[in-house]
Amino acid sequence: METVFSFLELAFLGFVALFPVVNPVGTAFVLDPFLHKLTNAERKIAAGKIAFYCFLICTVALLVGSWLFKLFGISLPVVQIAGGILICRTGWQLLSPNDESRSSAETSTPSQHHDVEDILFYPLAFPMTTGAGTISVLLTLSAHTSEEALLSHLLNLSAIFLAIVVMSILIYICYAFTPAVLGKLGARGEQIVNRLSAFLVFCVGLQIAATGLKHLLKDM
């Protein structure tokens, strides 16, 4: 009974630790400009793929993340800086689209769907949904559990894995049903939210890059 309680407690703590850095509710609104041209069916498929990619990223980070970083000699601050710069670039493009690309997107739904397919993993799943912050949390949790005996370590990893599964399901729900919330705002309200979201994308990228730069300078 105590083992079950410890398992559920760690799974809950893992979910609580992941929620602020993933922020599926807030990120769903930030990512909506990339998906708002899709039909409901296409939106659900796209949300499912993003959730699956996030699940894979988190699982790999949990199991072999620290080993991969050591293998390539990459530090988390460098990942944060690189990811932040790329997110800033994406946010800037959303804030200043040219008229030609906008009219092309509006008149060609299949092309738009194809374009969205190309960005589901990068940058939507990584680094905008599960980025350096998520990897950092998972590395910390896995490092903490590695101090236990083998059986306890495997049990703890299973608990964190359960937290990843629940988070992935929540990502799908938030991303798939964002239009239901935005639809109540009307066309003008949706446009305002999309523009604000684009600005937030830029700010998020800038914040991630600044955090990584701060940690990098601190470690030097």
N, C-alpha and C positions, 0 to 999 in steps of 0.2 A: 504493500500500500504506500509505503514511504517512497519507493522507487517511482511509482506512478505519479505521485504528487510532485516529486522533484522534476520528472520529465515534463509535466504540464507547466510547472512554474518556469522552467527554462524556455519552453516553447513560447510562453506568454511574454517573458522578458525579451526574447529574441524579436518577437513581433513589435513590441513597444520600442525597442532600439532601432528597428528598421523603419518604422512608420514616419518619424520626422524627416529622415534623409531621403526616403522615396517620395513621401507626401503624395499618394495617388490622387487624392481629391483635388488638391491645388494644381498638380501637374496636369491633370485631365483638362483643365481650362487653358493652361499654357499651351498644350499640344493641340488643342482643338482647331486652330487655323490650318494645321497640316491635314486634318481629316474631314473638315466640314463640307467638302465637295462630294464626299462619298454617300452612297445610299445607305439606308439602315442596315441592310444585309452586308454590304461591303464594309461598313463601319465595324460591325461585330466581328467579321473575319479579321480585319486589321487589328482590332483590339485583342483578339485571341492570339494573333501572331506576336504582338508586342509583349503580351503577358508571358508567352512561352519563351521568347528571347530573354526576357528579364529573369525568368526562372532558370534558364541555362546559365546566364551570367552569374547569378547568385550562387548556384550550385557549384560551378567551377571555382569561383572565388572562395567558397567555403572549404572545398576539398583540396585544391592545389594552388590557390591564389598566391600564398606566400612563397611557395616553391618557384612558381613562374616568375615572380618579380625578382627573386634572387638570381634565377637563371639568366635573365636578360639585364640584370643590374639596374632595374627601374625602381625608383622610389615613388611613394604615393604623392608627394608634392608635385613631382614632374607630371604625373597622370592628371592631377588637378589643374595644373597650368595649361596643359595641352587641351584637355577637355573643355576648360573654361573658354579658351580662345575660339575653339570650334563652335561652341554654343553661342558666343557673342556674334560670330559671323552669321550664324543661322538667324539670330534675332534681328540683326541689321538688315538682312535680306527680306525678312517679313515686314519690317518697318518701312522699307523703301522699295516696293515692287514696281517694276516699270509697267507701263500700260500694255505693251505688247504681250508680256508674259501673262498678265492678268486676263486679257481678252482671250488668249489661247487657252488658258485653264478653264474659262467659262464656257467655251464653245466646243471643248473636246473632253467629254467625261472619261472615255476609255484611256486617253493619254494621261489624264489626271490620276486615274486609278493606277496606271502603270508607274507614274512618278512616285506615288505614295508607296507602292510596293518596294521601290528602291531605297526608301528612307526608313522603313519600319525598324530595321535593326540599328542602323546608324543614320541619323543621330537620335531617333525617338526612344528606342529601348536603351541604347548606350550612346552618349552619357547623360541624356536628358532625364530618363526615368531612374535607371540604376547606374550611377556614375562612381566617381572616386570615393564619395562619402559612404555609399552603400558597401563598396568593397572594403573600406577601412573598418566599418562596423563588423562585417563578417570575419575579417582577419582577426580582429580583437576577440570576438566571441570564440572563434576556433582555437586561437592561441591559449585562451583561458581554459578551455576544456581539455587541451592536450596534456595538461599537467596531471590529469586523472589517470587511473588504471585503464587498461585497454578496453575492458567491457564498459566501464563508466564513460570513457571517451566516445565509444561508438554510440552509446545511449544518448549522450549529450549532443553529438552531431545529428542524431535522428530528431531530437527535439528542435534544434535550429533549422533542420531541413523542413520540419512541419511548419515552422514560422514562415519560411520562404514560400511554401505552397499556399498558405493562407494569404500572404501578401500578393502573390501572383494572381490569385482569384479576385482579390480586391482591386488590383490594377485593371483586370478585364472588366469588372462591373463599372468602375468609374469611367473608363475610356469609352466603353460601348454605349453608355446611356447619358453621356454629357449633353447630346442634342435635346433630350427630353427636358433638361433644365433650361438650356439656352432658348428653346422654342417658346417658353413662356415670357421671354424678354422682348420678343418681336424682332423684326429685321434690323431696326436701328440699334436696339440693345445688343443684338448679337454682333453687329459690326463694331460697336464700342468695346465689347468684351474681347473680340479678336485683336483689336489694336492694342488694348491694354496688355493682353497676353503676350503679344509680340514684344512689347517693351519689357515685360517681366522676363521673357526668354533672354533678352540682352543683359538684363540686370543679374539674373541667375548666373549666366556665364561669367560676367565680370566678377561676381562675388566668389565663384569657385576658383577662378584664376588668381584673384587677390589672396585667397586663403592659402592656396598652394605656394604662391610666391613668399608669403609670410613664413610658412613652415620651412621652405627651402632656405631662406636667409637665416632663419633661426638655427638651422642645423649646420650651417657653414662655420 
